[in-house]
Amino acid sequence: MESLTNTQLCPPTAQHDEDPPLAHNPYRVWDAGDFAEYMPFPNDEVDDETSKRKRPPADPPLAAWESECPIFLDELIRLEGRGDHIDDSLCKHCQENAPTIRCKDCFLPELHCPSCTVERHRHLPMHRLQRWNGTYFERITLKTLGLRIQLGHQIGDTCCNPHHAFNDDFVIIDTTGIHEVVLDFCACGTMQTHVKQLLQARLFPATVTGPKTAATFGVLEQYHLLSYESKASVYEFYQGLARLSDNTGINPPKEPQVRYPTLLRIIREWRILKLLKRFARGHCPDGILTTEPGQCAVLCPACPQPGINLPEDWEDASSDKRWLYALFIGIDTNFHLKRKFVSSDTVDPGINKGWSYFVEEKAYKAYLEDHKDRNQERSTCASHNAVNAANTKKSQGLAATGVGTVDCAQHNMKLCNAVGDLQKGMYINMDYLFFSAMRHHGVVVLNISYDIACQWSKHLWSRMSTLPSAYHLDYDSKTINFLIPKFHLPAHIEPCQIDFSFNFSRYVGHTDGEAPERGWANINPIASSTKEMGPGSRRDTLDDYFGDWNWKCCTQLGRLTARKLANAVRESSDHQRELIELEGCMQVEDISQWRDEVEAWEQDRTQPNPFKVRVAPETQATVRLELARIEATELETGNNICLHPDVPPSILISFGIDLEEQQRCLSFEISALSTHATDNQLAMAQQHTNALRRKIDTWRDIQLLYMPFVSHLRAGEESPTEPTPVDTIQLWLPSTVGPITHCSTQLRRFEWMLRYAQANDALKDIRNLLRLRSHLYKFKDNNIVGQAANTRARSTINKADNKVTMAAERYEAARAALTNLALLLNEDEAWKDILKPLNRNTDLKSFKDMWEKETEGTRHLSWIWKTPGVSENTSVSLHDALRIEWCKARARAMRWEEEVQLLTEEQRRIIAFLDWQADWWWSQRQRRKPESLEDSGLREGLVAYAERQTSLRQALSAHFQHLWTRPMPSSSATATDI
């Protein structure tokens, strides 16, 4: 992982003169050719995905190997003997002694005599040997054969005054195991310190005085990369090396209780050295101690970096172009990365003092201590456990309950000095981290994403006054937008879902704000290790992991932006075409009025919200009240045709619909009974059955007054031998009796109105239950621990699932009735555009499932989340629904168009950043004056490393530009590791 320092020592170069084109018509349909210079196009040089070899079913590699398995096994066993060298009687090298020694790590398993083996391994002292004892190979070491490792001289040279290591016993930890060797330091006239002699042999000493243990650079590099990818702990790695040395436990490495802590310390020092090297601190004349806060952080090449990758006149850009230079940041907390009360800052202060991602600890803790008594206001929005429970989370025995971070929300990278430990409370921590991160950024447009932004943004500027003046942000001169990540948004109350939505906010492209959540998946596996560390060790380790994550994101920017741009061009074209088609079905005057409303709201959020439902949907209770008022008017005018003193026609239909719902509930209750149901459960079900039967019998008697023809229908379905189960009794409401019966039109009209309201109620219940289920899943994942608690939580979620199913059945029944009644009442088809068929597989999805695959931004969100529940005969309600749908369609088209423009600008910034960085590294070659360095080897190393970094940045730039002119594979391939 290589990157740059944050100090700007040379001006940016190779800036692109042209900015990405902006659309003059915000509603035009883009064609692929409009973005020919920005998106990849096929050519003859690169094979596409379809040209890859397709493996036929008859070509399974494992099955083919299975038949050859005996051969593999025989060869493995053959290597236990001398193999092809079984007849060798003399060493092939010296032709004098018997060949008895074989090396496990050399390429060929040749046998040599002991003296020749030692001579051949003077430059390979970490190889593992085996000796043929006449019947089998046994382990033997080069130390036993007499190899002495001489430092301070070329291989083969002798020292006139060798100095033996302490007790003539030295331990070297290598990729091949833990080795006991005989090592001599040089003590002649050309000698250097023991530490330098070890380092020049690429051995990292455990101590700087009298070292007795060292680790090879190779094993440190191996673990360093392995820990990034597998998150293996040092303990696991050490145990693996120990087993490589001895896998029986008979002759384990000496003093493992000493060697393991030694390796821990060496690896920590290695991390720090690699950090300082990668950020040119070795090239700095003033040394390491002048390293500034945030100077050793990997910066995001695609984000706006003033003075590096922005045009010279970017601050003077017009308002319709300035948004392209906005910084998107995401704020989040992670309660997995806890730390126990282990050690202290006095004992383990840490070497990295705010150089990278963690804030400087002393100033941070001093601020927290000064404001620890500040009360944190409780959330006024829904389901903010992170806020309301911030002071009640389980923190016994913990020095830190987690970490808070500020990330690049577009490219998922940690910002400089933007990470800190959490304790009780949260606003106080996140305020400090946010303003600490903003000290390194001078942009004028900020888009801030935080899952509790609706609460955290309140009184933020007044809280800023409590921080040191160096942390203050000139917010009056900036455009700052607070937003909520798309996945977290549905958990908020309705006003927040609109006011803080990425989908409805201008100039944010298709950003989702969920970048920090993706980064947690990479870092969480090391939580079990870091929670046991001291404070300094933990900060240094996490800083190292965050740096590697940022570097990996940098190397993947080429493929990432190319794929995103190609997708954005397609989506922009599709959504703008859909918007034009939608507008073709609407009145021009309406569109003009709606456009004025939505543009006014985008400029000033205090204006009426165009995305909000302004006409409340009709419910069953509303319809029943309206029918009661109609019957009251009929009674006053003498036109009432009520045939029962207590049950008018509307009540008959309403009660019949209620009985139908009770039948569904009873059927579900009976089906839920297990084969081993208790007597109490059976008794309860029987009581419910009896009560419902009495209600149905009473209702059916009254039904005959209004619908006497149903007696013939009942006679045809009743069995003289077996009574019909109560949950399957046919009620014969007007929607089910058919057109040939003499059913009153008034009864059909009453049922139509009640069924329409029932469908709206069912949809509302489905939406609320799906939202509840989403909250239950989230609460379970974040708070529930233990089998018993998880079982109870799972039971609660199952109850919610059952309620969703029942609400869906209620909607389907209502819609089926409406379908039948529409034919009988000659209703038009408009109601079907509002109350659509319900697909249980695609529509009844929780927010988690839905937002992972299908989002509002891609316009595949289920229709149940976009239907306001308007009534079929209210033009105002239908007009309201069309307004909302048009506003959303316009927002989708604009977000994708913005995404295209934003990605083209990011590609320009990436190349400008890499060009600047290459020039910056070139300028580091001579920072330490050659005349002040007596060591010619060091002088050459400084120049060579700077030029290698320059070449690497140039190669990345060329690689990215090459990717942006070639077709992208559909697979999730990662960037080339240059």
N, C-alpha and C positions, 0 to 999 in steps of 0.2 A: 504494500500500500504506500503510495507516494503522493505527496501533495505540496502545497505552498504555505508560506507564512502569511499572516493577515496584514503584515506591514507592507505598505505600497512603496517600493523603492524605485520603481521605474514606471513611466507612463504607459497606458495601454496602447497596444499597437494592433495593426491589421484589422481595424474596425471596418465593418461592412458599411458601405455608403448608403445602400438602399434599405428602407424599412419595408415590412410586408404590406402589400396593398390592402386598403380598407374598402369595403363595399359602399358605394354611394347610395344604392337602393337597399334598405335593410330587409326587403321582402323579396328580392329577386331569387331565382332558383339557380344555384351554383351547378356548373358542370365540372366534370373531372378536369377538363382542360384548363379551367381557370386557375388551377393550382399545379400546373405541370412542373414548374421548377421547384416545388416543395415536396411533392409526394413521389414515392418510388414507382417506377414503371418497368414492366418486363423488358428484357432484352435477351439476345441469343446467348450471352455469356454465362448466364446463371440458370440452372435447372430449377423449375418450380417444384412444389410439393408433389405434384402428380407424377413427376419423372422419377421419384425415388423408387427403389426396388420394393416391390410388394412381396412379402413372404407368403408363399402358398401354404395351404393347410398341411400338405404332405412334407413340409420342411421344418419340423420342430427341432431346434438344436438339442434340447435335453434328451429327446427320444433317440436322436442319432448318437449322442454321447453314451447313452445307457448301454448300447451294444458294445462300445469300446471300453467300457469301465474296467474290465479285467486287465486290459493292457496298461491302463494308467496305474492300477493297483500293483501290478507286477513291477513296473518301473520304480515306483516309490519304494517297494520292498528291496529291489535290487540295489538301490543306493545305500541301504544299510550295510552292505558289504563293500568290497573294493572294486566291484564292477569290472570295467575293462582293464583295470590295472592289477588284476588278481595274480598275474604271472610276472609282474615286475619284481626283479630281485635287487636292482640298483637304482639309485636316484638318477633321474634323467638329466638333472642339472650338473651334478658333480661326478657322477658315475663311480662313486666310491662307497657310499653308505646305503644301508637298506632304507627304502622309502616307507615310512610309517605314519607320516603326518599329512592330514588333509584339511583344507580350509573350507569352512561352510559358506564363506562370503565371497570367495573368489569365483570368477565366472565358470571355470571348469574344475571338476572334482579330481584334480591330479594329486598324486602322492609324491612327497619329497621327504628327504631326510631332515632331522631337526635343525642342523646348521644351515642348510639351504633355505628352509622355511623361515628362519629368523632373518636371514639376509634379504629374502624377497619381501618381507613384511616390515622393513624399517620405515617405509613410507605408508604402511597400512597397519598401524599398531592396534587398531580397534577390531580387527577381524577375529572371528571365533574359530578355534582349531579343534580337531579331533585326532586322537592317536589310536592306531590299530594295535590292540594288545594280543593279537593272535586269534581271537575269536569274534571280537566286535570292536566298534569304535567307541572310545571313551573321551570325555571332555578333558582338554588340557589348555593351558593359557600360554601366551607368548612370554609372560613373566617367568613361568616355570622353565621355559626353554632358554631363558637367559637374555631376552631382548631388553635393552635399556634405551629409553627415549631421551635423546639429548636435545635440549632447547638452546637457542641462541646461536646456532650454527646451521649450515646447510646439511641436508641429509647425507650421511657418509663421512662428514668431517668430524674430527675428534676435538674435544676441548682439553686444553692443557691443565685446566683447573676446574673440573666439574664439582658442582655442589649438590649432594644428594638431597632429595626431598626428605621431609621429616620422617624419621624412623625408616627411611628407605621404602616408604609405602605411600602410594598416591592413588586416588580413586578418580576415574574419569567416567562420566555419564555420557553415553553415546546412543545413537539410534539402534545399535546392535546389542545394547545391554549395559550393565554396570560393571566396569572393568577395574581390577586391581593391577596397577602397572608399576614398573620401576622407572623413575623419572629423575633426570639430572638437570639442574640449572647451570647456566654458564656463569663462572666466577673469574674468568680471565680478564685481560685488559679491555676487551670490547664489550664487557657485560653491561646489561641493562637490568632494571628491577625485575624481580620475579613475576610481578603482575604483567609487565610489558612483554616478557618472554612468553608467557602463557597466551596472551592475547594475539601476539604475532603468529603463534601456532594455531590460531582459531580455537583456543580453549578459554572458556570464561571462568575465571577463578571464583571460588566461593567467598573468599575474603581478600582484603587488600594487604593483610599482614600474615605472613607464614601460611599461605594457602596449602591445604592438603587434599582439596577436592576441586574438580573443575568439570564443566559441561562443554561438550563440543558445540560450536556454532550450528552444526547440522541438526543436532537433537533439539536445540532451542528453536530453530526455524521450523522444524517439523511440528513441534508441539504448538508453536504460535499459530500456524495455519490450521492445524487440526482442531485447536480450541475454537477458532472462528467458525469452522464448518460443523463440527460435531458437538461442541460445547463440553468436551471431556474435561474433567477436573484434573489438576496436577496430581492428585492422589491416584486416580485411575491410571493416568499415564505412567506414573512411577511404578505402580504395581505391575503394569504390563512389561516395563523394562526389566524389573526384577525377575519376572517369570521367564523372560528371554535368557537371562543369565542362569537361572536354575528354576525349573518348573516342578521340582519335587519337594522343595523345602528342606532338603538334606544339607545343602551348602548354600544358603541364601547369602546375598551381599552383606558385608559387614556393616554393623551399626545402622540399620534402616531407620531407627528413630532419629538419627542425626542426618542421614542423607536426604530424607524426604523434606524436612524443613529447609535444608540447604538448597534443594532444587526449587522450592517455593520462592525463596529469596532471589535466587539467580534469575528465575523467569520474570519476576517483578522488575528487577533491574534491567533485564533485556527489553521488556516492554517500553520502559522509559527511554532507554538508549535509542531504540528504533524510532520512537516518537520524535526525539530531538534531531535525529539524523534526517528524517523525512521532511522536516520543516526548516532545514538549513540552519539549525542553531549551531552546528559545528562550523559553519562558514562565517558566523558572526564574530567580529573582532572583540566584542565586549563579553563574549562568553554566554553561558547558560543562564546566569542569574539575571540578565537583563530581559529575559523572555517576558513578554507582555501578556495580559489576560486575553484568552481566546486566540493567541497567535499560532497555536498548534492544532487548529481545527480544520478539517477538510471542508472547504466551501463548496457550495452548490454552483456549478458552472451555468446552469440554466436560469437561476434566479438573478434578478437585477442586482448588480454590484457596481454602484457609482464609482467612476474612475477606472473601471476595468472593462465592463462589457456593455455599457450604455452609450448611446450617441452623445456627442458633446453638448447638444442643445436639448437634451431630454427633459430638463426642468422647464423649458419654455414650450413644451408640446401642448397642443390644443387639448381641450377637455375630452374630445372624442378619440384622442390617441394616447393620452397620458395613462389610461388604465392599463395599457400594454406594459408599462414599467412598474406595475404594482407588485408588492411582495405579499405572497400568500403564506400565512403562518398558521400552524395548528397547535393547539395547547391541549395537553392531556396528562393524566396521572396514571400510575401503574402501581397497584397495591400488591403485586407479586414480588417486587424487588424489595423485600423487607431486609432489615438488619437487626440482629439480636444485640443485646448489651454485651458486646465482646470487645475487650480492650478499650482504648480511649484515644482521643486526638493527641494527648500528651505522649503516650507510648507509641502510637502509630499515626503520625501526622500526615503522612502521604508526601510523595516527592513532587507530584504534579499539582501545583498550587494555582488552580484556575487557568492553566495554560490552554485547555481544550474546551470541554463541554460542561463539566461541573463548574459551578460558581466558586469563587474563592471562599473557603469554608469559614474563616474567622469573621469576615465582614457579614456573611450570611447569618451565622448563628448569633452574632451580636444584634442584628436587626430583629431576628425572631425573639430574642430574649427581651428586647426593649418593648416589644408589642405583643407579648404573649397573653396579656389580659384583655386584648381587644375582642369584643363580642362579634361573632359572625352572624349576620342576619340570616334567618331561615328563608328557604325558597318559597316563592309565591307561585311557582310553576309545578307541574305534575311530575312525580316519580324521580325526584332528584335526591336519591339516597346519598350520593356523593357529597351533597351540600348539607342536608339535614342531619346525616349521621356522621359528619366529619369529626365531631368531637366525641363520638361514642363508639368508634370502631375498636375492635379488639387490639389493644396495644400493649398488653402486659408483657414485660420481658423484651420489648422491642425498643431499640434506639431510633429506628426509622420505620415508619409504617409503609413506606414505598418511596417512589420518586415522582417528581413532576418534570415535564419537559416542554420545550417550545421547539417545534419542528418546522421545516419547510413543507407546507401542506400540498404543494404540487409534486414534489419529487422525493418526499419521505426521507429527508436528511435532518440530523440534529443541528441546531444553530449554536454558534459560539456562546459560551457562558450561559446556557439555557437549561441546565439540568441541576436539580437540587433534591436533597432528601426531604421527605414529608414527615411531619409529626402531627400532633392534634391540631385540628383546624386546617384550612386549605387556602382561603383567599389570601392570607398573609404570605404564604409560600409562593403561590402562583403570581401574585403581584410583583414580588421581588424578581422572580425568574423572568417574567415577561419584560420588565423594564431593563433588566440586565442584558437580555438578548438584543433589545432594541438599540442599545448603545452602539452596536457595531453596524447599524444599517441606517443609511441616510435617505431612503426613498420617501416620496411624498404621498403615496397611496398604499394603505395597509388594509388587507382583507384578513380579519382575524377569525379563525374557526375554533370554537370551544363547545363541548357538549353541554355546558351550562352557561353559554354566553349571555342568555337572556337575564340571568341573575348576576353573573360576575361583572358584566359591563356597567351595572348600576353603581354609581358613586366611585367609579374607577379613578377618575381624575382627582377627586378629593382624597382618596387613599394614596395617590401618587405623592401628595405633598408630605407624607410621612417618611418617604425615602430620601436618601442623600441627594443633593442637587445634581450630582453627576448622572443620576438615573432618571431625571425628569425628561419627559418627552414633550416637544413643542407641538401639541396636538392641534392647536388652532391653525397652524400652517399646513396641516396634513388632511387628507381625506381618509377617514378610518371607518370601516364597515365591520360590524360584528355579525357573525353568522354561526349557524349550528350545523355540524356534519350531517350528511343526508341520512345515514343509518340511524342516528340518534334523534333526528327531528320528530318522527312519529310519536315518540314518548312524551312530547311536550303538549301543552294545551294549544287549542286551535289558533289563538292570536300569534303565539310564538312560531307555529308551523308556517305561517305566512310571512311575518315580519322578518324572520331570521333564516329564510329559505335560500339556499344556493340557486334553486330552480327558478325563483321569481326575482332574483336580484340581478341587476345589469352589470356587465363588465366582469364577470367571474368565469366565463367559459363553462366547461363541463366539470369543473372541480367539485369533488365530493367532500373534501375536508377530513377524510378518514385516514390520512397518511400515518398519524402516530399509531393507530391501532395495528396497522400492518407491521410496523417496526417492532411492536411488542412480541409478536410471534417469533421473531428472530432472537430476542434477548431473554425471553422468559425462561428458557431451559437452563440458564446459568444461575437462576435465583437460588437454587438449593445450595450452591457453592458460596455465592457472595453473601448470603445471610449469616454465614458463620465467620466472615472476615472482620478484621478490624476496620475502623472508618477510613484510614488512608489507603489500605490495600484495596478495599472495595471501590473507592472512587477511582484509583488508578486503573483497576481492572475494567470497570464499566466504561471509563473514558476510552480505553483501548478498543473495546468491542464496538462502541459507538463510532470510533474513527474508521474501523474496518467496514462497518455497515455503510457509512457515508462513501467510502472509496468504492465499494461494490456498486452502489447506486450510480456513482459517476461513470463507471465503465459500462453500465447498461443504458446510459442515456441515449446513445445512438439508436439502438434497436427500439427502445421504448418510445421515443418521440416519433420515429418513422411509423411504427404500428398505430400509434394514437392519431397521427395526422391522417394516415390513409383512412382510418375508421371515421374520423371527424368529417372528412370531405364527403364520404358516402352518407353519413347521418345528416349532415347539413343539407345536402341536396334532397334527401327523402323528406325531412321535416318541413322544409320550406315549400316543397311541392304539396305536401298534405295541408299546409296552411292556406295555400292558394285555392286548393280544392274546397276547403271548408268555407272560405270567404265567398266562393262562387255560389253557395247555397244561402247566403245571408243578404240582408238589405245593406246597401252602401251607407245609408244614414246611420244605421246601428253601428257598423264597423267604425265609422268616423268618430262617433260619440264614445265608443269603448276605447279607441286608441287615445283620445284626449284624456280619458279617465286614468288609464294605466300609465301613461307618460307623466301625468301630474303626480300620481302616487309614487312613481319611481324617483321623481325629483324631491318629493316631500312626503314622508311616510305618515304625516298627520292628515293627509287628504283621505277621502273615502277609499277603502280597500276594494279594488276591483275583483279580487280573487275570493272574496268572502260571500257566502250565501246571504242574500238579503230578503228572501222570501222563505219563511219557515215551512218545512214539509208538513203535510197533513198527516195526523196520526189517527188511530182508531178512536181515541178519546175525542178528538176534534170532530170527526165525522159523526159520532154518536150524539154529541151535543148539537150539531147542526140538524140531524134528523129529529131530535127531540123538539127543537124549535119549529121545524116544519110541521110536526104533528100538533104542536100547540096552536099554530096558526090555523090549521085545518079544523081543530076543535072549535076555535072561535068563529070560524066562518060556516061551520056545519058541514064541511066536506070530508070529514074524517070517516074512514071505512073500517075502523077498528072493530074486530069481531070478538075480542076478549076484553073484559073490563080492566085487566092488569097488564096485558101483553099486546102492545100494538105491533104492527107489521115489522117496523124497524128493530124492535127488541127481539122479536122472534128470529129474524135473520142473524142479528148480533149474537144472541145466545147460542144459536146453532153453530156459528163459527167458533165460539168458545168451547162448545162441547167437542167439536172436531179436534181442537188443540188438546183438550183433556184426554181424548182417545189416544192421541200420539204419545202423550206423556205416560199414560198407563201402559201402552205397548212397550215403551222403552223401559219402564220400571220392571215389567214382567220378564223381558228378555235379559235384563241385568242380573236376575236371580241366578245364583250358581246351582249346581246339582246338589249341593250340600247346604242349601239355605236353612237358616234357623227358623224355629217356629214363630218367633216374633216377626221376622221378615215376611214369612208366608202369610201371617195374620194381617200385617199391615197392607200387603198387596190385595188380599181378599176384601178388606174393609173399603179400600179405594175402588175396587171393582163394583162392590155392592152400591156404594154411594153414587157412582157414575151411572149405573144402570137405572137407579131411581130417577136421576135427573133426566136421562134420555127418555124414559117412559113418560114422564110428565110433559116434556117438551114435545114429544111425538103426538100426544093427545091434543095439545093446542095447535100443532101444525095442521091437523086435519081440518080445522076451522078455515084456514087460509088456503090450504092446498089439499082438498079432499081426494084428488086423483092419486095421491101417493099411496092410498090403501091398496090399490091394484099392484103398484110397484113392490110394496112390502110383501104382499102375498106371494109374489113370484120368487122371492129370495129366501123366505123363512122355511126352515126344515121342521117337519112335524115330530121328528125323533130327537134331534139334537138342538139345543138352544144356540143361537149365534153368539160367539164371544163378544163381550161388550165393546172391546176395542176395535172390532171389525164391523159393527152395525152400520149400515148405510143410512145416512141422515136425509138424503134426498133434498138437498138445498136446490134453489132455482138453477144453479149452474150445472147441476148433474141430471136434471130430469129430462133434458132434451127439448127440441123445438116442437114436438108433436103434442105435448101436453098443454093444457089450458092454464099455464102459470101466468099470474098477473105480471104485467110489465113493471108495475111499481115495485114488486118484490125483487124482480131482477135488477132494477135500478138501485134499490137499496143494497143488494148484495154487491153490485159493481162498486159502489162507493166504499163499502166496508172492506171489500177485498183489496181495493187499491190502497187504502190506508193500512191494511194488514201487511201488504207487501213492503210499504215504506217502513213500517215498524220493524219488520223482520230484517230488512237491510240495515237499519240503524243498530239493531241488536247484534247482527253479525259483525259490523264494524267495531262496535264497542268490545265485543267478546274477543275478537282477534287482537285488538289493542291490549286488552287485559292479558291474553295469553302471551303476547310479546313481553309484557312487563314481568309476568311470572317466570318466563324463561330467563330473562336477564337477572332477576332477583336471585333465582336459584343458582345461576352460574357465579354470581359475585359474592353471595353471602352464605349459601348452604354448604355445610361441611358435615360429613359423617353419613353412614348408611341409613340410620333411622330418619334423620332430617331429610335426606334426599328422597326416601320413600314417601314421606308425608308430602313433600313438595311435588313429587311426581303424581300423587293422588289428586292434589289440587289442580294440577295442569290437566289431568284426565277429565276432571269434572268440567273444566272450561271447554275442553274439546267436545264433550257430550252436549254441552249447551250450544256450541257452534253448530253441531249436526242437527239439533232440534230446530234451531232458528232457520237453518237452510231448508229443512223439510217444510217449515211453516211458509217460507217464501215460495217454494216450489208449488205448494198446494194453492196459495193465493194466485200465483201466476197462471196455473192450469185453469182455475175457475175464471180468471179474467179472459183467458183465451176462448173459453166456451161462451161466456156472456157477451164478448165483443161481437160474435156472429149473430147472437140473438137480438142485440140492441143496435146492430148496424154501426158500431163504433169504427172510426178510422184506425190506421195502423200506427199513429204517432206515439201511442203509449208504449209500444214495443221498443222504441228507441230509448226510452227511459228505464223501463223495467225489462232488462234483457235476460235471456236464459242464463241460469247459474251453472257454471262448470265447477264441480267440487274439487277437481284436481288442480285447476289453475287459479280459481277465484278465491277459494277458502285457504289462502296462504297467510301465515303469520308475517309480520313485518320483516322479521329476520330472514325468512326464506325468500320473501318477495324482493327485498332490497339487495340481496346478494346477486340476483340474476336479472330482475326486471325492475326498472326504476322509472320514476316520473320523467326523468330526463330522456329516456329512450322510448317513452310513450307506450309502454307495455304494462303499465300498472293496471290492475284489474278495474273493470268499470264500476265495481261496487264502491270504490273510493272516490269516484268522480260524479256520482249521481246524487243530486241534492234532494231527491224524493219529491219532485213536484207533482201536483195533481193533473189529471188529464184534461181538465176543462178550464184551466186558469192560464190565460195567455201571459200574464205577468210572471208567473212561475216558470213557464217554458222560456220566456225571454231571459230570465235570470240564469237559467241553466246554460243557455247558449252563450251568454256573455262570459261566464266562467270558463267554459270549454274553449272559447276563442282566445281568452287571455292566456290560458295554459298552452295552447297550441303556438301562440305567438312567442311565449317565453321559451318553449322548447326550440323553436327555430332559431331564435336569437342566441341562445346559449351555445348551440352547435356552431353557428357562424362565428361567434366569439372564440370558441375553442380552436377553430382553424387559424384564426388570426394570432391567437396567443401561442400556438405551437410553432408557427412559422417564425415568430419573434424569438421564441426560446431556442430554436435551432441556430438562429443568427447569434444569439448571446453565447451559446455553448462554444461555437468556433472562436468568437472574439475572446472569450475567457481563456481557452486553451492557448491561443496565440499570445495573449498577454502573459500567461503563466510560463510559456516557453521562453519568452524574452526575460522574464523575471529570473528564471533559473540561470540563464546565460549570464546575467549580471552578477550572480553570486560567485562566479569563478574566481575573481580576484578580490573579494571583499576582505579576506585576510591577506595583508600585504606580503608578497613572496619574500621580500627582504627581511621580514620579521620572523620567518620560519626557517629554522636551521635544518629541519628534516625534509630532505628532497622528496622522500616517499610520501609524506603528508601533503606536500604541495601538489604533487601529481594526483593524489587521491581526491583532494578538494576539487580540482579542475575536472577530473574524470567523472565524479559523481554528479556535479552540476551539469556537465554536458550530457550525461546519460539521462538525467531528468528532462533536459531540454528536448532531447530526441524522443523520449517517451511521450511528451505532450504533443509534439509534432505528429508522431505516429497515431495517437488517439484522434487528433483533428482530422488527419487524412482518412483514417478508418471510418469515422462518423460520416464524413462527406461522401465517402464511397458507399456507405450503407444507404444514404438518402437518395442515391440515384439507382439503386438496385431493388428488385422485388424482395419483400420480406417473407420469410417462411411463416407458416401458421403455427408452428410449434413454439413453445415457450423457451427458446434457446437463450442462453445468457451471452453477454458480450465477451469477445475474445480477451483473454488475459494476456495483455501485451507485456 
